[in-house]
């Protein structure tokens, strides 16, 4: 019975979190019941802690470990030659098996509840960002002091540290500033795995975070000690490795099933991101090497003339303020990042200077989608596996469907069909070129 309850408990927890997030009526119902419970406790003269529905649901899960402790004590104080000794040992063996499974369920449930709690207290997150998502699990959370990385601000971090927390999930890393108990200010997040997305150990207990889609791009997190920092980085590396292994398993299964599976897509999806990002990182550190992404973008520009709504001329980019957004680090640009092209939103491409209201900017590091002058979505270019234009609706806007090597899917809004077709071809070209360049260098290294 307990195992059946344990299996159903996770489903009920997911449903509870879903209702809390998406149903206003359900939230109001919970608040009403909590108020009624508090009033009843006060009237009865027993104003203890008022438990919510989640606390009641987890009670059976928490009870079994008590039975295990009781049986251990009973076995300890029962003589070996006692007639009940064998039955006690059998009962202890059974309850230990159940307790082990329930402990795993309890930890997963507590992690899910913590994610839901963080989601409820989260403020000013970018459009479309949700902590609670199907299949996402909380792996690690650490309290930390947070500050902008000097490489993003061009200054010092002295005196700028703020209280916060770093949250590592199965597919994303998030850092938040704690405003008051239970309330958090969104600072940034990055998707696992990817170039520069793994936190790196800095000096002692400090780790680096980024890149993020908000200003500043990179952050520093100072954990409690060096051991905590090392453990957090290792856990993030394990999470990224598991994502890549899962992708490899899916691709291997697809290849085994056959049925018309595209060999080129299978090859691209076979965990290439880990090797690709490692190669990019080492290449960018070499003084004698050119930027592979910038080279790929320039190659596409040389062979495919952009449509009217796409600006690639550096002089024009400067006139409309796009270059300054990165050259002056107004948006917290990644070191070495340069704007390459700009797909204007509604209106003319040569409109008012600095107009980034509705636009897509492609740099030599990222694809950035702007809405109302703010970056609402970021896609690292090394993540891109494929891209194609998708018609969205009747408002004359299109969407580019971008699939990452990790299987993550993005939708980028582009206002004009010629621009969306051209930009999708550009992203697909860059993805293919990066893989080709990496394979060529590997062949040369083997020779």
SULVEN-V758875 format. One record per residue. N is the residue number from 1. SS is DSSP state (2 for helix, 1 for strand, 0 for the rest). BURIAL is I if it has 24 or more other C-alpha atoms within 12 Angstrom, else O. Layout:
# SULVEN-V758875
n:N ss:SS burial:BURIAL
n:N ss:SS burial:BURIAL
This chain:
# SULVEN-V758875
n:1 ss:0 burial:O
n:2 ss:2 burial:I
n:3 ss:2 burial:I
n:4 ss:2 burial:O
n:5 ss:2 burial:O
n:6 ss:2 burial:I
n:7 ss:2 burial:O
n:8 ss:2 burial:O
n:9 ss:2 burial:I
n:10 ss:2 burial:I
n:11 ss:2 burial:O
n:12 ss:2 burial:O
n:13 ss:2 burial:I
n:14 ss:2 burial:I
n:15 ss:2 burial:I
n:16 ss:2 burial:I
n:17 ss:2 burial:I
n:18 ss:2 burial:I
n:19 ss:2 burial:O
n:20 ss:2 burial:I
n:21 ss:2 burial:I
n:22 ss:2 burial:O
n:23 ss:0 burial:O
n:24 ss:2 burial:O
n:25 ss:2 burial:O
n:26 ss:2 burial:O
n:27 ss:2 burial:O
n:28 ss:2 burial:O
n:29 ss:2 burial:O
n:30 ss:2 burial:O
n:31 ss:2 burial:O
n:32 ss:2 burial:O
n:33 ss:2 burial:O
n:34 ss:2 burial:O
n:35 ss:2 burial:O
n:36 ss:2 burial:O
n:37 ss:2 burial:O
n:38 ss:2 burial:O
n:39 ss:2 burial:O
n:40 ss:2 burial:O
n:41 ss:2 burial:O
n:42 ss:2 burial:O
n:43 ss:2 burial:O
n:44 ss:0 burial:O
n:45 ss:0 burial:O
n:46 ss:0 burial:O
n:47 ss:0 burial:O
n:48 ss:0 burial:O
n:49 ss:0 burial:O
n:50 ss:0 burial:O
n:51 ss:0 burial:O
n:52 ss:0 burial:O
n:53 ss:2 burial:O
n:54 ss:2 burial:I
n:55 ss:2 burial:O
n:56 ss:2 burial:O
n:57 ss:2 burial:I
n:58 ss:2 burial:I
n:59 ss:2 burial:O
n:60 ss:2 burial:I
n:61 ss:2 burial:I
n:62 ss:2 burial:I
n:63 ss:2 burial:O
n:64 ss:2 burial:I
n:65 ss:2 burial:I
n:66 ss:2 burial:O
n:67 ss:2 burial:O
n:68 ss:2 burial:I
n:69 ss:2 burial:O
n:70 ss:2 burial:O
n:71 ss:2 burial:I
n:72 ss:2 burial:O
n:73 ss:2 burial:O
n:74 ss:2 burial:O
n:75 ss:2 burial:I
n:76 ss:2 burial:O
n:77 ss:0 burial:O
n:78 ss:0 burial:O
n:79 ss:0 burial:O
n:80 ss:0 burial:O
n:81 ss:0 burial:O
n:82 ss:0 burial:O
n:83 ss:0 burial:O
n:84 ss:0 burial:O
n:85 ss:2 burial:O
n:86 ss:2 burial:O
n:87 ss:2 burial:O
n:88 ss:2 burial:I
n:89 ss:2 burial:O
n:90 ss:2 burial:O
n:91 ss:2 burial:O
n:92 ss:2 burial:I
n:93 ss:2 burial:O
n:94 ss:2 burial:O
n:95 ss:2 burial:I
n:96 ss:2 burial:I
n:97 ss:2 burial:O
n:98 ss:2 burial:I
n:99 ss:2 burial:I
n:100 ss:2 burial:O
n:101 ss:2 burial:I
n:102 ss:2 burial:I
n:103 ss:2 burial:I
n:104 ss:2 burial:O
n:105 ss:2 burial:I
n:106 ss:2 burial:I
n:107 ss:2 burial:I
n:108 ss:2 burial:I
n:109 ss:2 burial:I
n:110 ss:2 burial:I
n:111 ss:2 burial:I
n:112 ss:2 burial:I
n:113 ss:2 burial:I
n:114 ss:2 burial:I
n:115 ss:2 burial:I
n:116 ss:2 burial:I
n:117 ss:2 burial:I
n:118 ss:2 burial:I
n:119 ss:2 burial:I
n:120 ss:2 burial:I
n:121 ss:0 burial:I
n:122 ss:1 burial:I
n:123 ss:1 burial:I
n:124 ss:0 burial:O
n:125 ss:0 burial:I
n:126 ss:0 burial:I
n:127 ss:0 burial:O
n:128 ss:0 burial:O
n:129 ss:0 burial:I
n:130 ss:0 burial:I
n:131 ss:0 burial:I
n:132 ss:0 burial:I
n:133 ss:0 burial:I
n:134 ss:0 burial:O
n:135 ss:0 burial:O
n:136 ss:0 burial:I
n:137 ss:0 burial:I
n:138 ss:1 burial:I
n:139 ss:1 burial:I
n:140 ss:1 burial:I
n:141 ss:1 burial:I
n:142 ss:1 burial:I
n:143 ss:1 burial:I
n:144 ss:1 burial:I
n:145 ss:1 burial:I
n:146 ss:1 burial:I
n:147 ss:1 burial:I
n:148 ss:1 burial:I
n:149 ss:0 burial:I
n:150 ss:2 burial:O
n:151 ss:2 burial:I
n:152 ss:2 burial:I
n:153 ss:2 burial:I
n:154 ss:0 burial:O
n:155 ss:0 burial:O
n:156 ss:0 burial:O
n:157 ss:0 burial:O
n:158 ss:0 burial:O
n:159 ss:0 burial:O
n:160 ss:0 burial:O
n:161 ss:0 burial:O
n:162 ss:1 burial:I
n:163 ss:1 burial:I
n:164 ss:1 burial:I
n:165 ss:1 burial:I
n:166 ss:1 burial:I
n:167 ss:1 burial:I
n:168 ss:1 burial:I
n:169 ss:1 burial:I
n:170 ss:0 burial:I
n:171 ss:0 burial:I
n:172 ss:1 burial:I
n:173 ss:1 burial:I
n:174 ss:1 burial:I
n:175 ss:1 burial:I
n:176 ss:1 burial:I
n:177 ss:1 burial:I
n:178 ss:1 burial:I
n:179 ss:1 burial:O
n:180 ss:1 burial:O
n:181 ss:0 burial:O
n:182 ss:0 burial:O
n:183 ss:1 burial:O
n:184 ss:1 burial:I
n:185 ss:1 burial:I
n:186 ss:1 burial:I
n:187 ss:1 burial:I
n:188 ss:1 burial:I
n:189 ss:1 burial:I
n:190 ss:1 burial:I
n:191 ss:1 burial:I
n:192 ss:0 burial:I
n:193 ss:0 burial:I
n:194 ss:0 burial:I
n:195 ss:0 burial:I
n:196 ss:0 burial:I
n:197 ss:0 burial:I
n:198 ss:0 burial:I
n:199 ss:0 burial:I
n:200 ss:1 burial:I
n:201 ss:1 burial:I
n:202 ss:0 burial:O
n:203 ss:0 burial:O
n:204 ss:0 burial:O
n:205 ss:0 burial:I
n:206 ss:1 burial:I
n:207 ss:1 burial:I
n:208 ss:1 burial:I
n:209 ss:1 burial:I
n:210 ss:0 burial:I
n:211 ss:0 burial:I
n:212 ss:0 burial:I
n:213 ss:0 burial:I
n:214 ss:0 burial:I
n:215 ss:0 burial:I
n:216 ss:0 burial:I
n:217 ss:0 burial:I
n:218 ss:0 burial:I
n:219 ss:1 burial:I
n:220 ss:1 burial:I
n:221 ss:1 burial:I
n:222 ss:1 burial:I
n:223 ss:0 burial:I
n:224 ss:0 burial:I
n:225 ss:0 burial:O
n:226 ss:2 burial:O
n:227 ss:2 burial:O
n:228 ss:2 burial:I
n:229 ss:2 burial:I
n:230 ss:2 burial:I
n:231 ss:2 burial:I
n:232 ss:2 burial:I
n:233 ss:2 burial:I
n:234 ss:2 burial:O
n:235 ss:2 burial:I
n:236 ss:2 burial:I
n:237 ss:2 burial:I
n:238 ss:2 burial:I
n:239 ss:2 burial:I
n:240 ss:2 burial:I
n:241 ss:2 burial:I
n:242 ss:2 burial:O
n:243 ss:2 burial:I
n:244 ss:2 burial:I
n:245 ss:2 burial:I
n:246 ss:2 burial:O
n:247 ss:2 burial:I
n:248 ss:2 burial:I
n:249 ss:2 burial:O
n:250 ss:2 burial:I
n:251 ss:2 burial:I
n:252 ss:2 burial:O
n:253 ss:2 burial:O
n:254 ss:2 burial:O
n:255 ss:2 burial:O
n:256 ss:2 burial:O
n:257 ss:2 burial:O
n:258 ss:0 burial:O
n:259 ss:0 burial:O
n:260 ss:0 burial:O
n:261 ss:0 burial:O
n:262 ss:0 burial:O
n:263 ss:2 burial:O
n:264 ss:2 burial:O
n:265 ss:2 burial:I
n:266 ss:2 burial:I
n:267 ss:2 burial:O
n:268 ss:2 burial:I
n:269 ss:0 burial:I
n:270 ss:0 burial:I
n:271 ss:0 burial:I
n:272 ss:2 burial:I
n:273 ss:2 burial:I
n:274 ss:2 burial:I
n:275 ss:2 burial:I
n:276 ss:2 burial:I
n:277 ss:2 burial:I
n:278 ss:2 burial:O
n:279 ss:2 burial:I
n:280 ss:2 burial:I
n:281 ss:2 burial:I
n:282 ss:2 burial:O
n:283 ss:2 burial:O
n:284 ss:2 burial:I
n:285 ss:2 burial:O
n:286 ss:0 burial:O
n:287 ss:0 burial:O
n:288 ss:0 burial:O
n:289 ss:0 burial:O
n:290 ss:0 burial:O
n:291 ss:0 burial:I
n:292 ss:2 burial:I
n:293 ss:2 burial:I
n:294 ss:2 burial:I
n:295 ss:2 burial:O
n:296 ss:2 burial:I
n:297 ss:2 burial:I
n:298 ss:2 burial:I
n:299 ss:2 burial:O
n:300 ss:2 burial:I
n:301 ss:2 burial:I
n:302 ss:2 burial:O
n:303 ss:2 burial:O
n:304 ss:0 burial:O
n:305 ss:0 burial:O
n:306 ss:0 burial:I
n:307 ss:0 burial:O
n:308 ss:0 burial:O
n:309 ss:0 burial:I
n:310 ss:1 burial:I
n:311 ss:1 burial:I
n:312 ss:0 burial:I
n:313 ss:0 burial:I
n:314 ss:2 burial:O
n:315 ss:2 burial:O
n:316 ss:2 burial:I
n:317 ss:2 burial:I
n:318 ss:2 burial:I
n:319 ss:2 burial:O
n:320 ss:0 burial:I
n:321 ss:0 burial:I
n:322 ss:2 burial:I
n:323 ss:2 burial:I
n:324 ss:2 burial:I
n:325 ss:2 burial:I
n:326 ss:2 burial:I
n:327 ss:2 burial:I
n:328 ss:0 burial:O
n:329 ss:0 burial:I
n:330 ss:0 burial:O
n:331 ss:0 burial:I
n:332 ss:0 burial:I
n:333 ss:0 burial:I
n:334 ss:0 burial:I
n:335 ss:0 burial:I
n:336 ss:0 burial:O
n:337 ss:0 burial:I
n:338 ss:0 burial:I
n:339 ss:1 burial:I
n:340 ss:1 burial:I
n:341 ss:1 burial:I
n:342 ss:1 burial:I
n:343 ss:1 burial:I
n:344 ss:1 burial:I
n:345 ss:0 burial:I
n:346 ss:0 burial:I
n:347 ss:0 burial:O
n:348 ss:0 burial:O
n:349 ss:0 burial:I
n:350 ss:0 burial:I
n:351 ss:0 burial:O
n:352 ss:0 burial:O
n:353 ss:0 burial:O
n:354 ss:0 burial:I
n:355 ss:0 burial:I
n:356 ss:0 burial:I
n:357 ss:0 burial:I
n:358 ss:1 burial:I
n:359 ss:1 burial:I
n:360 ss:1 burial:I
n:361 ss:1 burial:I
n:362 ss:1 burial:I
n:363 ss:1 burial:I
n:364 ss:0 burial:I
n:365 ss:0 burial:I
n:366 ss:1 burial:I
n:367 ss:1 burial:I
n:368 ss:1 burial:I
n:369 ss:1 burial:I
n:370 ss:1 burial:I
n:371 ss:1 burial:I
n:372 ss:0 burial:O
n:373 ss:0 burial:O
n:374 ss:1 burial:I
n:375 ss:1 burial:I
n:376 ss:1 burial:I
n:377 ss:1 burial:I
n:378 ss:1 burial:I
n:379 ss:1 burial:I
n:380 ss:1 burial:I
n:381 ss:2 burial:I
n:382 ss:2 burial:I
n:383 ss:2 burial:I
n:384 ss:1 burial:I
n:385 ss:1 burial:I
n:386 ss:1 burial:I
n:387 ss:1 burial:I
n:388 ss:1 burial:I
n:389 ss:1 burial:I
n:390 ss:1 burial:I
n:391 ss:1 burial:O
n:392 ss:0 burial:O
n:393 ss:0 burial:O
n:394 ss:0 burial:O
n:395 ss:0 burial:O
n:396 ss:0 burial:O
n:397 ss:0 burial:I
n:398 ss:1 burial:I
n:399 ss:1 burial:I
n:400 ss:1 burial:I
n:401 ss:1 burial:I
n:402 ss:1 burial:I
n:403 ss:1 burial:I
n:404 ss:1 burial:I
n:405 ss:0 burial:I
n:406 ss:0 burial:I
n:407 ss:0 burial:I
n:408 ss:0 burial:I
n:409 ss:1 burial:O
n:410 ss:1 burial:I
n:411 ss:1 burial:I
n:412 ss:1 burial:I
n:413 ss:1 burial:I
n:414 ss:1 burial:I
n:415 ss:0 burial:I
n:416 ss:0 burial:I
n:417 ss:2 burial:I
n:418 ss:2 burial:I
n:419 ss:2 burial:I
n:420 ss:2 burial:I
n:421 ss:2 burial:I
n:422 ss:2 burial:I
n:423 ss:2 burial:I
n:424 ss:2 burial:I
n:425 ss:2 burial:I
n:426 ss:2 burial:I
n:427 ss:2 burial:I
n:428 ss:2 burial:I
n:429 ss:2 burial:I
n:430 ss:2 burial:I
n:431 ss:2 burial:I
n:432 ss:2 burial:I
n:433 ss:2 burial:I
n:434 ss:2 burial:I
n:435 ss:2 burial:I
n:436 ss:2 burial:O
n:437 ss:2 burial:I
n:438 ss:2 burial:I
n:439 ss:2 burial:O
n:440 ss:2 burial:O
n:441 ss:2 burial:O
n:442 ss:2 burial:O
n:443 ss:2 burial:O
n:444 ss:2 burial:O
n:445 ss:2 burial:O
n:446 ss:2 burial:O
n:447 ss:0 burial:O
